[in-house]
């Protein structure tokens, strides 16, 4: 089996579970450290000629990470693709188990078992906090309804103020974000790299939790560490002066 992954979290999952199966990955696939496979460009705009030159038996894609036109082009070229789209933690665990089995894993890897146990009873904020969750600025983009990251946060006691929005990634103006009554602003470091100096100043007086974007949005080995790490980060918010 020769696999090319255009999804960073799946790259990590396959590389640590089935060494030698992965023959190509995107430039953004930074885990596991030291991964030595040919690179095929970005997730949104991969070099399909490079992908085809690797003679993959399967290319891994994700609805949010990759473009439909690239998936269609690969299929038209005769390359099988597998498209993932988990919107909850249980869905992610199931999709990962099914994928690894399909790729030849004869038993569930230790990291996946650890992830199941970690998410069975994750730590939670008490009381729960209502939050807005920007993932980009200029323009501001926030988590809306039906997102994997939103489900991760809900299980940790964070209630997304835009969970009921008809869009998955709405673009409300900053004035609206400030006025929705959020008790917390969650600022991950990807896809936009929010930091203590870039983000909290837009929400003066409101606690801002700086989160690891990989542990918030990736579904792979990082899921085993995510509940404890994210809960600790949620417990240490910073605030810009009011």
MINU-884994 format. One line per 3 residues: number of its first residue (from 1); their letters; for each residue z, x, y of C-alpha. Coordinates in Angstrom, 2 decimals. Layout:
BEGIN
NUM = a = Z:X:Y; ...
This chain:
BEGIN
1 = xxx = 0.00:0.00:0.00; -1.07:1.36:3.39; 0.59:-0.44:6.30
4 = xxx = 0.02:-0.19:10.05; 2.72:-1.77:12.19; 2.08:-3.01:15.72
7 = xxx = 5.69:-4.26:16.03; 8.38:-1.64:16.83; 11.22:-3.41:15.00
10 = xxx = 9.10:-3.89:11.87; 8.01:-0.25:12.07; 11.66:0.75:11.81
13 = xxx = 12.37:-1.71:9.00; 9.45:-0.52:6.87; 9.90:3.18:7.61
16 = xxx = 13.57:3.32:6.59; 13.15:1.06:3.56; 9.83:2.15:2.08
19 = xxx = 9.08:5.76:3.10; 5.41:6.61:2.76; 4.11:3.05:3.08
22 = xxx = 3.66:3.21:6.85; 0.45:5.02:7.87; 0.28:4.03:11.55
25 = xxx = 2.36:2.64:14.40; 2.21:1.98:18.13; 3.12:4.45:20.86
28 = xxx = 6.22:2.31:21.50; 7.58:2.60:17.97; 10.44:4.99:18.71
31 = xxx = 12.60:4.24:15.68; 13.47:5.75:13.33; 13.77:9.01:15.26
34 = xxx = 11.22:11.60:14.24; 8.80:9.09:12.72; 5.67:11.12:11.98
37 = xxx = 2.70:8.76:11.64; -0.55:8.43:13.61; -0.23:6.38:16.79
40 = xxx = -2.65:3.60:17.68; -1.85:2.76:21.30; 0.36:-0.02:22.63
43 = xxx = 1.51:-3.28:21.12; -0.42:-5.39:23.63; -3.54:-3.24:23.72
46 = xxx = -3.84:-1.26:20.48; -6.86:0.90:19.76; -8.37:-1.18:16.98
49 = xxx = -10.84:1.56:16.06; -7.92:3.86:15.33; -6.23:1.11:13.32
52 = xxx = -9.35:0.57:11.21; -9.81:4.32:10.72; -6.44:4.41:8.93
55 = xxx = -7.84:2.06:6.24; -4.78:-0.24:6.19; -4.15:-2.70:3.40
58 = xxx = -2.07:-4.71:5.86; -1.36:-4.77:9.60; 1.95:-6.18:10.83
61 = xxx = 1.97:-8.25:14.02; 4.26:-10.60:15.91; 3.44:-13.66:17.99
64 = xxx = 5.30:-12.34:21.05; 4.53:-8.62:20.72; 0.81:-8.82:20.05
67 = xxx = -2.30:-10.67:21.22; -4.06:-13.31:19.19; -7.44:-11.75:19.91
70 = xxx = -6.40:-8.48:18.26; -5.21:-10.33:15.16; -8.51:-12.23:15.04
73 = xxx = -10.51:-9.01:15.43; -8.66:-7.37:12.53; -9.21:-10.36:10.29
76 = xxx = -12.90:-10.41:11.25; -13.08:-6.74:10.22; -11.71:-7.65:6.80
79 = xxx = -8.17:-6.36:7.32; -5.30:-8.57:6.11; -2.61:-9.23:8.71
82 = xxx = 0.93:-10.56:8.49; 2.23:-12.28:11.63; 5.96:-12.75:12.15
85 = xxx = 7.66:-15.16:14.54; 11.43:-15.46:14.00; 13.23:-17.57:16.59
88 = xxx = 16.72:-17.40:15.08; 18.80:-14.76:13.36; 18.58:-16.51:9.94
91 = xxx = 14.81:-16.74:10.28; 14.64:-13.02:11.07; 16.74:-12.10:8.03
94 = xxx = 14.58:-14.26:5.78; 11.29:-12.94:7.18; 12.47:-9.35:6.78
97 = xxx = 13.51:-9.90:3.16; 10.19:-11.59:2.35; 8.16:-8.87:4.06
100 = xxx = 9.90:-5.98:2.33; 9.53:-7.68:-1.05; 5.82:-8.21:-0.39
103 = xxx = 5.48:-4.51:0.45; 7.05:-3.44:-2.83; 10.81:-3.26:-2.28
106 = xxx = 12.53:-3.98:-5.60; 15.90:-4.78:-4.06; 17.32:-5.68:-0.69
109 = xxx = 18.09:-2.59:1.43; 21.67:-1.83:2.37; 20.99:-2.34:6.09
112 = xxx = 19.73:-5.89:5.49; 22.79:-6.77:3.42; 24.97:-5.30:6.20
115 = xxx = 23.11:-7.42:8.76; 23.73:-10.59:6.76; 27.45:-9.83:6.62
118 = xxx = 27.61:-8.85:10.30; 26.04:-12.13:11.41; 28.02:-14.34:9.02
121 = xxx = 30.98:-14.27:11.43; 29.97:-12.42:14.61; 32.44:-11.79:17.45
124 = xxx = 32.22:-14.40:20.20; 33.17:-14.62:23.84; 36.14:-16.93:24.24
127 = xxx = 35.68:-19.13:26.06; 31.89:-19.25:25.88; 30.10:-18.29:29.11
130 = xxx = 27.08:-19.96:30.69; 24.51:-17.35:31.67; 21.07:-16.62:33.00
133 = xxx = 19.15:-13.93:31.12; 16.44:-12.18:33.16; 14.01:-10.05:31.17
136 = xxx = 11.83:-9.05:34.14; 11.86:-8.97:37.90; 9.06:-8.98:40.50
139 = xxx = 8.60:-11.78:39.52; 11.82:-12.89:37.90; 11.34:-14.01:34.30
142 = xxx = 14.21:-15.39:32.20; 14.82:-16.47:28.64; 14.01:-20.15:28.20
145 = xxx = 13.95:-22.27:25.07; 13.46:-21.25:21.46; 13.72:-17.47:21.74
148 = xxx = 15.18:-15.06:19.19; 17.22:-13.30:21.88; 18.58:-16.65:23.04
151 = xxx = 19.79:-17.41:19.52; 21.42:-13.97:19.28; 23.33:-14.62:22.49
154 = xxx = 24.34:-18.14:21.49; 25.94:-16.78:18.32; 27.93:-14.37:20.51
157 = xxx = 29.24:-17.11:22.79; 26.65:-16.92:25.58; 25.09:-20.25:26.59
160 = xxx = 21.66:-19.84:28.16; 21.33:-21.97:31.30; 17.57:-22.27:30.66
163 = xxx = 17.74:-23.13:26.96; 16.53:-26.65:27.71; 13.56:-25.50:29.81
166 = xxx = 10.15:-26.55:28.43; 8.89:-22.96:28.72; 10.07:-20.07:26.58
169 = xxx = 9.91:-17.63:29.51; 10.16:-19.55:32.80; 9.76:-17.86:36.18
172 = xxx = 12.32:-19.46:38.50; 12.79:-18.10:42.03; 15.82:-15.90:42.61
175 = xxx = 17.45:-18.55:44.81; 17.38:-20.96:41.88; 18.86:-18.38:39.52
178 = xxx = 21.73:-17.85:41.91; 22.38:-21.59:42.20; 22.40:-22.76:38.57
181 = xxx = 26.13:-22.16:38.24; 25.96:-19.26:35.79; 29.24:-17.54:34.99
184 = xxx = 27.43:-14.45:33.74; 24.11:-12.67:34.19; 22.83:-10.87:31.09
187 = xxx = 20.59:-7.90:31.92; 18.96:-6.12:28.95; 17.30:-2.73:29.32
190 = xxx = 13.98:-3.92:27.88; 11.33:-5.05:28.46; 12.45:-4.45:32.07
193 = xxx = 14.93:-1.61:32.30; 17.81:-3.22:34.16; 20.62:-0.80:35.06
196 = xxx = 23.86:-0.88:37.03; 21.80:0.06:40.10; 18.84:-2.24:39.43
199 = xxx = 19.66:-5.89:38.82; 23.32:-6.69:39.59; 22.72:-6.39:43.34
202 = xxx = 20.53:-9.51:43.12; 23.54:-11.55:41.92; 26.39:-10.57:44.26
205 = xxx = 29.79:-11.69:43.03; 28.59:-12.75:39.57; 29.56:-10.59:36.56
208 = xxx = 26.53:-8.88:35.02; 26.52:-7.65:31.42; 24.17:-4.72:30.79
211 = xxx = 22.88:-5.04:27.21; 20.89:-2.88:24.85; 17.50:-4.56:24.67
214 = xxx = 16.75:-3.15:21.23; 19.84:-4.76:19.74; 19.17:-8.01:21.59
217 = xxx = 15.50:-8.47:20.74; 14.61:-6.33:17.69; 14.82:-7.71:14.17
220 = xxx = 15.26:-4.85:11.74; 17.98:-2.32:10.88; 19.50:-2.71:14.37
223 = xxx = 20.62:-6.22:13.38; 23.45:-4.69:11.36; 24.96:-3.09:14.47
226 = xxx = 23.97:-5.73:17.00; 26.92:-8.18:16.87; 29.62:-5.57:17.48
229 = xxx = 27.64:-3.54:20.01; 26.43:-6.52:22.06; 29.86:-8.16:22.00
232 = xxx = 31.40:-4.97:23.38; 28.79:-4.84:26.16; 29.34:-8.50:27.01
235 = xxx = 33.06:-7.73:27.35; 32.37:-5.05:29.99; 30.39:-6.74:32.78
238 = xxx = 29.87:-5.12:36.16; 29.75:-6.92:39.50; 27.95:-6.22:42.77
241 = xx = 29.95:-6.97:45.92; 29.76:-10.60:47.06
